[in-house]
Amino acid sequence: MNEGTETDSDADAPAAEYLDDFELPDAWSTQLPEDPLDKTLDELENSSAAIHSRENGQSSISEDGECSIHVEKDLFSCVLLAYKRQFKGQSSGSYIARWQVTAHSTTSFIRKVWNLAKEHLNREVIFDVKADGTTSPVWAENESSSEKEFGKFVLFQSGRRHYVLEKLTESSNLLQSWRNKEITVLLHVYSLSVSNRTVWSSVKENLIDPSERDRSGAATTQAVIGLADELRSVHGKHLDAHGMAWSFWANSILNGPAHLRESLKDHPPQHLAHLFRVKEGLHVNAIRRELSVAHSVNNSYHEEVVALRQVFDVVESNVESLNASLKMFKIRLEALELRDRLSDSMINAMETAVKVQEDDLGQELKSKIIDMEDMDHM
């Protein structure tokens, strides 16, 4: 199997062990604590990976004694148990699914896990350091994260050990040691910067929850009215709606996903779009002004077009008259040529008719003439 598969079932969620708050570093740190057994465990995992390589491939020894291992196409294969976490060390996050992931390379493995996990991640939370040294949570610039930023959201857990994403890219031995095992994936929906419960409380208070809440936890009427006024001041120039429509829009923003609230202010949500309409007055006036300018521009060409039409009509008339004259001249010329040919034919016929020829009388007289010797001039 080359693609990850997902099965959503909270009932089948396996139990997993997690870090407690006291095992974590400083509240605002994103670094994981160092385990003194890390070196020993790394050696064991490398040894385990070598065993897996020999079990799943074929080895051959070259003439110089080096051993080469031919591993099957999908080097990495494991089952990932995915959980959501609001902050690092949380032990009560919701179970997402069981993913079977196989891949032929580390890059392919990470990409498949990212494709399965990205829909469960929210906008990244970062911390702004003020001049007095205090920090406050703020939203990152981009509303959605990319695969390159996946390492800011994910931790892998094998036993009691946690691994950041960069650990997988350093060496393939770790992934090979996970072959055919169940590994826990902890998806921190607001990033690993939310390092413990205290930091999460600050994030929740400043970014997630409405600034003003009633007893039920919903946005107060004052907060809805304030945001409705803000929306009306920004969009009221081109949108027209009743007062309740602006309040509905404001309420949908305050009750929507916290990381999307700014983008939800750009336009009314789809289910409320029918309550708003574009102000026709402004657009109609603008269109009328544009049409007036268009008429002025068009009229500036009108007189010139009329004058050109008149000139064309005169030229066309002259050309038609000239064509008629040329046609008549052609007819008369053809008639003269025909007359010339007929005259030549008549003259030739007459010339043939009056040609001098010797008749029978002439031939008789000619036969009676004899030659006599001239005696007189001798």
C-alpha positions in Angstrom: 0.0 0.0 0.0 1.5 3.4 -1.1 -1.2 5.8 0.1 -2.2 6.5 3.7 -5.6 5.4 4.7 -7.8 7.0 7.4 -10.3 5.4 9.7 -12.3 7.7 12.0 -13.4 6.0 15.1 -13.1 7.3 18.6 -14.2 4.0 20.1 -11.0 2.3 18.6 -8.7 5.0 19.9 -5.7 3.3 21.6 -4.3 4.6 24.8 -1.0 6.5 24.5 1.3 8.1 27.0 2.1 11.8 26.9 4.4 14.3 28.6 3.1 16.1 31.7 3.5 19.8 32.2 6.3 19.3 34.7 8.3 17.4 32.2 8.3 20.3 29.7 10.9 23.1 29.6 10.2 26.8 30.2 6.7 27.9 29.5 7.5 29.9 26.4 10.1 27.6 24.9 9.5 25.3 21.9 12.4 23.0 22.6 11.8 19.5 23.9 13.6 18.3 27.1 16.7 16.2 26.6 16.5 12.6 27.7 19.8 11.2 29.2 18.9 7.9 27.6 18.6 9.4 24.1 22.1 8.2 23.0 21.5 4.6 24.2 18.0 4.5 22.6 19.4 5.8 19.4 21.9 3.0 19.3 19.2 0.5 19.9 17.0 1.9 17.2 19.9 1.9 14.7 20.6 -1.7 15.5 16.9 -2.5 15.2 16.8 -0.7 11.8 19.7 -2.8 10.6 17.9 -6.0 11.6 14.7 -4.8 9.7 16.8 -4.1 6.7 18.3 -7.6 6.7 14.8 -9.1 7.3 13.1 -7.2 4.5 15.9 -7.4 1.9 18.7 -9.5 0.5 22.3 -9.0 1.3 25.4 -9.8 -0.7 29.1 -9.6 0.1 31.5 -8.2 -2.4 35.0 -9.3 -3.1 36.4 -6.6 -0.8 34.2 -7.8 2.1 31.6 -5.0 2.0 28.0 -6.0 2.6 25.3 -4.5 0.4 21.6 -4.8 1.2 18.9 -4.8 -1.5 15.7 -3.5 0.2 12.2 -3.9 -1.2 10.5 -0.8 -2.8 8.6 0.5 0.2 11.3 0.9 2.8 9.1 2.5 5.4 5.8 1.2 6.6 4.1 1.9 9.9 0.7 2.6 11.5 0.2 6.2 12.8 -2.3 6.9 15.6 -3.2 10.6 15.1 -4.3 12.9 17.9 -5.1 16.6 18.1 -3.3 18.7 20.7 -4.0 22.3 21.7 -0.6 22.6 23.4 2.5 20.5 24.0 2.1 18.0 26.8 -1.7 17.9 26.6 -3.0 14.5 27.5 -6.7 15.0 26.7 -6.7 15.9 23.1 -9.1 14.2 20.7 -8.3 11.1 18.7 -8.4 11.7 14.9 -7.7 8.4 13.1 -5.5 5.4 12.5 -3.3 5.9 9.4 -1.4 3.2 7.5 1.5 4.9 5.7 4.0 3.3 3.4 6.7 5.0 1.4 9.9 4.4 -0.5 11.7 7.5 0.8 11.7 9.8 3.8 10.5 12.7 1.7 7.6 10.6 0.4 6.7 9.5 3.9 6.6 13.0 5.2 4.5 14.2 2.3 1.9 11.5 2.8 1.7 12.3 6.5 1.3 16.0 5.7 -1.5 15.3 3.2 -3.4 13.4 5.9 -2.7 15.9 8.6 -3.1 19.3 7.0 -6.9 19.5 7.2 -6.6 19.2 11.0 -4.2 22.1 11.4 -5.2 25.7 12.0 -3.5 29.0 11.6 0.0 29.2 13.3 0.3 31.1 16.5 3.5 33.0 17.1 4.6 35.2 19.9 5.5 38.9 19.6 8.1 40.2 22.0 7.3 43.7 23.3 9.8 46.4 24.3 9.4 45.6 28.0 10.4 41.9 27.3 6.9 40.5 27.7 5.4 38.3 25.0 1.9 38.2 23.5 0.4 35.6 21.1 -0.5 36.8 17.6 -1.6 35.1 14.4 1.1 34.3 11.8 0.9 36.2 8.5 -0.3 33.2 6.4 -3.7 31.8 7.3 -2.8 28.3 6.1 0.6 26.5 6.5 2.6 24.7 3.8 4.4 21.4 3.9 7.6 23.2 4.6 6.2 24.4 7.9 4.8 21.0 8.9 7.6 20.6 11.5 6.1 23.5 13.5 3.0 21.4 14.2 3.9 17.8 14.6 5.6 15.5 17.1 6.0 11.7 16.7 5.9 9.5 19.8 7.4 6.1 20.1 7.0 4.7 23.7 7.8 7.7 25.9 10.1 9.4 23.5 9.1 12.3 21.3 10.7 13.2 18.0 10.5 16.4 16.0 10.0 16.1 12.2 13.7 17.1 11.5 14.8 13.9 13.3 13.2 11.8 10.6 15.1 13.6 7.9 18.5 13.3 9.6 18.6 9.6 9.1 16.4 6.9 7.6 17.3 4.5 10.5 14.6 5.9 12.7 11.9 5.3 10.2 13.2 1.9 9.4 13.1 1.0 13.2 9.3 2.0 13.1 8.6 -0.6 10.4 5.3 -2.5 11.2 4.9 -0.6 14.5 2.2 1.7 15.8 3.5 5.3 16.3 1.6 8.1 17.8 1.4 11.4 15.9 0.6 14.5 17.9 -0.8 17.3 15.7 -0.6 20.6 17.5 -3.3 22.6 15.7 -1.9 26.0 16.6 1.8 25.0 16.4 4.4 23.8 18.9 4.9 27.4 20.0 1.9 26.8 22.3 4.3 25.0 24.7 2.1 24.3 27.7 -1.2 24.9 29.4 -0.3 28.3 30.7 0.7 29.5 27.2 -2.5 28.0 25.8 -4.6 29.9 28.3 -3.0 33.1 27.0 -3.6 32.1 23.4 -7.2 31.2 24.2 -7.9 34.4 26.0 -6.3 36.7 23.5 -7.0 35.0 20.1 -9.5 32.2 20.4 -12.3 33.4 22.6 -14.3 36.6 21.9 -13.0 39.6 23.8 -16.4 40.0 25.5 -18.4 36.9 26.5 -21.6 36.3 28.4 -22.3 33.5 30.9 -22.7 30.9 28.1 -19.4 31.8 26.6 -20.8 33.4 23.5 -20.0 36.9 22.3 -21.9 39.6 24.1 -24.4 41.9 22.5 -22.0 44.8 22.8 -19.3 42.8 21.0 -21.7 41.9 18.2 -22.9 45.5 17.9 -19.3 46.9 17.8 -18.3 44.5 15.1 -21.5 45.1 13.1 -20.7 48.9 13.2 -17.2 48.1 12.0 -18.5 46.0 9.1 -21.0 48.7 8.2 -18.3 51.4 8.1 -16.0 49.4 5.9 -18.6 47.8 3.5 -21.5 50.2 3.8 -20.3 52.2 0.9 -21.1 49.5 -1.6 -23.4 47.1 0.3 -26.9 47.8 1.5 -28.7 45.7 4.1 -31.0 46.0 7.2 -29.4 46.5 10.6 -30.0 42.8 11.6 -28.1 41.6 8.6 -24.9 43.3 9.8 -25.4 41.8 13.2 -25.9 38.3 11.7 -22.6 38.8 9.8 -20.8 40.0 13.0 -22.2 37.1 15.0 -21.1 34.5 12.5 -17.5 36.0 12.6 -17.3 36.0 16.4 -18.6 32.4 16.5 -16.5 31.2 13.6 -13.0 29.7 13.7 -10.7 32.1 15.5 -7.9 31.8 12.9 -10.3 32.8 10.1 -12.0 35.8 11.7 -10.0 38.4 9.8 -10.7 36.8 6.4 -14.4 36.4 7.3 -14.6 40.2 7.4 -13.9 40.6 3.7 -17.3 39.6 2.5 -20.7 38.3 3.9 -20.8 34.5 4.3 -22.6 32.5 1.7 -25.6 31.7 3.9 -26.1 35.5 4.6 -25.3 36.8 1.1 -29.0 37.1 0.2 -29.5 39.7 2.9 -27.1 42.1 1.2 -27.3 43.8 -2.1 -25.1 46.1 -4.0 -26.0 49.8 -3.8 -27.4 50.5 -7.2 -27.3 54.3 -6.9 -23.6 54.6 -6.8 -23.1 52.2 -9.7 -25.9 53.7 -11.8 -24.4 57.2 -11.4 -21.0 55.9 -12.3 -22.4 54.2 -15.4 -24.3 57.3 -16.4 -21.1 59.4 -16.1 -19.2 56.9 -18.2 -22.0 56.8 -20.8 -22.0 60.6 -21.0 -18.3 60.7 -21.6 -18.8 58.0 -24.3 -21.4 60.1 -26.0 -19.1 63.1 -26.1 -16.3 61.1 -27.6 -18.7 59.6 -30.1 -20.1 63.0 -31.2 -16.6 64.3 -31.8 -16.3 61.8 -34.6 -19.9 62.2 -36.0 -19.3 65.3 -38.2 -16.2 63.8 -39.7 -18.0 60.6 -40.5 -20.8 62.5 -42.2 -18.3 64.6 -44.3 -16.5 61.4 -45.3 -19.8 59.8 -46.3 -20.6 62.8 -48.6 -17.2 62.7 -50.3 -17.6 59.0 -50.8 -21.0 59.4 -52.4 -19.7 62.0 -54.8 -16.7 59.8 -55.8 -18.9 56.8 -56.1 -21.3 58.7 -58.4 -18.4 59.9 -60.5 -17.0 56.4 -60.7 -20.3 55.0 -61.8 -20.6 57.7 -64.5 -17.1 57.0 -65.6 -17.9 53.3 -65.7 -20.9 54.0 -67.9 -18.8 56.2 -70.3 -16.1 53.5 -70.5 -18.7 50.9 -71.2 -20.2 52.9 -74.1 -16.7 53.7 -75.5 -15.9 50.0 -75.4 -19.1 49.1 -77.3 -18.4 51.7 -80.0 -14.8 50.6 -80.3 -15.9 47.0 -80.7 -18.4 48.1 -83.4 -15.6 50.0 -85.3 -13.3 47.0 -85.1 -16.1 44.8 -86.5 -16.7 47.3 -89.3 -13.0 47.4 -90.2 -12.9 43.6 -90.5 -16.0 43.5 -92.8 -14.5 46.2 -95.1 -11.3 44.3 -95.5 -13.3 41.2 -96.4 -15.3 43.1 -99.0 -12.2 44.6 -100.7 -10.5 41.3 -100.8 -13.5 39.7 -102.5 -13.8 42.5 -105.0 -10.1 42.3 -105.8 -10.5 38.6 -106.5 -13.5 39.2 -108.7 -11.8 41.7 -111.1 -8.6 39.8 -111.6 -7.6 39.6 -115.5 -7.7 36.0 -116.9 -7.1 34.6 -120.5 -10.4 33.4 -122.1 -11.1 31.0 -125.0 -11.0 33.7 -127.7 -7.7 34.9 -126.6 -6.3 31.3 -126.6 -7.7 30.9 -130.2 -6.1 34.1 -131.5 -2.9 33.2 -129.8 -2.8 29.9 -131.5 -3.1 31.6 -134.9 -0.1 33.7 -134.4 3.0 32.3 -136.0 6.6 33.3 -135.7 8.1 34.8 -138.9 11.6 35.8 -139.6 12.2 39.6 -139.7 13.5 40.2 -143.1 13.1 44.0 -143.0 15.7 44.7 -140.5 18.3 42.4 -141.5 
